[in-house]
């Protein structure tokens, strides 16, 4: 996997988090507090500037009241970045 492909995934995930946060009416600082992360960290995640740790992803999902798999599916076209196990049969 190329570095720019990884960057694209980070950007897509960050944009999805941003969109979900805004849709739920959360502003940056209150949402960051709700997710128990620093507001600058949230901004960097939403802009796709950082690699997201699983623990941080879970905190963000908890604050959005969704499951991590729901966020990943929404960010990556219903999980299409993952191989379909049925295709390989």
Phi, psi and omega in degrees: 000131181284152180300319181291333176291319176297318178300320179298320178296318179298319180294315179299316179295316178298318179296322179294316178299315179301312182297316179295319179299313181294321179299324179277358176082018181272136170272163187303302186297311179298323179293318178300319177295318179299321180276355180061044174227164178286145183297325179292329176293318178298316179300314180295323177295312182296334178269000178072026184273344186229156170282132185269125176286151179300319180298322178289320176302317180294319177299316180295317179297319177299318179293328177276352182060045176225165175274150178305321180295331177291319178295314181296320178296318179294322182287326187242046172054057179059037173083015185293347177284348178263140179299143177275115183299335180289332182292325184280356182278000000 
